[in-house]
Amino acid sequence: MIPIGPAAANETTTESGIDRPGGDYKNFDLEPSIGGFGPCKSACESDGRCKAWTFVKSGVQGPKARCWLKDSRPNQVHSNCCVSGTVIEKPIKSSHGGATASSSLGSQVLAYAVAQLGKCVDGNGKVRQPCPPLPMGQVGDGECTHLVQAALASVGARFTSGSYVWGTKVDAPYHPGDVIQLFNAKLVGPNGWWETSSQHSAIIESVSGGVLNVIEQNTWVDNSKTNRRYVTRGTINLNWKLERGSYIVYRATK
């Protein structure tokens, strides 16, 4: 048996309105005096065994809020009960002079995307904050392609935005900084689904067994008639059944 002890602090994503049922190895109540999901997130980040966490709001599983730590990355389920997150995997060092699993160009693309979290990127790469919401179906600044276009332009990479070609097409394994382009795709899993009725572009932040943690712009919010047009984090599970549509993954090239 290998003992599991404290590890260097990890960083995790934050997914509002998301539950990740399953994979639990530890859970505990949060005292009313401690506000928000922060202690739950921190508990996962300081535990080397933890791969994901879910914070359940008070009044759902009892009078107190509850934290669940998980040793796997269960699929997302949309629910107003919870806030969840997953550990962000760091690029793995290779044995060849410290090069990372993602290309240098891909690392720069990802760094640009991370720096835009919570902001609104327009088609020319200009940033506005806050990002004004638009009704569902309307087009304006803050489209998903704008983030990808701006990130690639920032490192001098070649792309054709009108054709959604973001570099060189690649097969798995995918790397941080790669761009996934989905066309009218619907992915269906055992506890949820993900879909886009037209096209969607996102930058891959980390990969775990076919589950892509991505940075994206212009995403749908449950029970809302407006899109979330600012840059945020999300998850696309390629292990789920592709019920319709298709996707391509590109790697940035000059």
Secondary structure as the mmCIF struct_conf table of DSSP 4:
data_model
#
loop_
_struct_conf.conf_type_id
_struct_conf.id
_struct_conf.beg_label_comp_id
_struct_conf.beg_label_asym_id
_struct_conf.beg_label_seq_id
_struct_conf.end_label_comp_id
_struct_conf.end_label_asym_id
_struct_conf.end_label_seq_id
STRN STRN1 PRO A 6 PRO A 6
BEND BEND1 ALA A 8 ALA A 8
HELX_LH_PP_P HELX_LH_PP_P1 ALA A 9 ASN A 10
STRN STRN2 THR A 12 THR A 12
STRN STRN3 GLU A 15 ASP A 19
BEND BEND2 GLY A 22 GLY A 22
STRN STRN4 ASP A 24 LEU A 30
TURN_TY1_P TURN_TY1_P1 PRO A 32 SER A 33
BEND BEND3 ILE A 34 ILE A 34
BEND BEND4 GLY A 36 PHE A 37
HELX_RH_AL_P HELX_RH_AL_P1 GLY A 38 GLU A 45
TURN_TY1_P TURN_TY1_P2 SER A 46 SER A 46
STRN STRN5 ASP A 47 ASP A 47
TURN_TY1_P TURN_TY1_P3 GLY A 48 ARG A 49
BEND BEND5 LYS A 51 LYS A 51
STRN STRN6 ALA A 52 VAL A 56
HELX_LH_PP_P HELX_LH_PP_P2 LYS A 57 LYS A 57
TURN_TY1_P TURN_TY1_P4 SER A 58 VAL A 60
BEND BEND6 GLN A 61 LYS A 64
STRN STRN7 ALA A 65 LYS A 70
BEND BEND7 ASP A 71 SER A 72
HELX_LH_PP_P HELX_LH_PP_P3 PRO A 74 GLN A 76
STRN STRN8 VAL A 77 THR A 86
STRN STRN9 VAL A 87 VAL A 87
HELX_LH_PP_P HELX_LH_PP_P4 ILE A 88 ILE A 92
STRN STRN10 LYS A 93 LYS A 93
TURN_TY1_P TURN_TY1_P5 SER A 95 GLY A 98
STRN STRN11 THR A 100 THR A 100
BEND BEND8 ALA A 101 SER A 102
HELX_RH_AL_P HELX_RH_AL_P2 SER A 104 ALA A 115
TURN_TY1_P TURN_TY1_P6 GLN A 116 GLY A 118
BEND BEND9 LYS A 119 LYS A 119
STRN STRN12 CYS A 120 VAL A 121
TURN_TY1_P TURN_TY1_P7 GLY A 123 ASN A 124
BEND BEND10 GLY A 125 GLY A 125
STRN STRN13 VAL A 127 ARG A 128
BEND BEND11 GLN A 129 PRO A 130
HELX_LH_PP_P HELX_LH_PP_P5 CYS A 131 PRO A 133
STRN STRN14 PRO A 135 PRO A 135
TURN_TY1_P TURN_TY1_P8 MET A 136 GLY A 137
BEND BEND12 ASP A 141 GLY A 142
HELX_RH_AL_P HELX_RH_AL_P3 CYS A 144 SER A 154
TURN_TY1_P TURN_TY1_P9 VAL A 155 GLY A 156
STRN STRN15 THR A 160 THR A 160
HELX_RH_3T_P HELX_RH_3T_P1 SER A 161 SER A 163
TURN_TY1_P TURN_TY1_P10 TYR A 164 TYR A 164
STRN STRN16 VAL A 165 VAL A 165
BEND BEND13 GLY A 167 GLY A 167
STRN STRN17 THR A 168 VAL A 170
HELX_LH_PP_P HELX_LH_PP_P6 ASP A 171 ASP A 171
BEND BEND14 ALA A 172 PRO A 173
HELX_LH_PP_P HELX_LH_PP_P7 TYR A 174 TYR A 174
TURN_TY1_P TURN_TY1_P11 PRO A 176 GLY A 177
STRN STRN18 VAL A 179 VAL A 188
BEND BEND15 PRO A 190 ASN A 191
STRN STRN19 TRP A 193 GLU A 195
BEND BEND16 SER A 197 SER A 198
STRN STRN20 GLN A 199 SER A 208
TURN_TY1_P TURN_TY1_P12 GLY A 209 GLY A 210
STRN STRN21 VAL A 211 TRP A 220
TURN_TY1_P TURN_TY1_P13 ASP A 222 ASN A 223
BEND BEND17 LYS A 225 LYS A 225
STRN STRN22 THR A 226 THR A 226
STRN STRN23 ASN A 227 ASN A 237
TURN_TY1_P TURN_TY1_P14 LEU A 238 ASN A 239
BEND BEND18 TRP A 240 TRP A 240
STRN STRN24 LYS A 241 ARG A 251
#
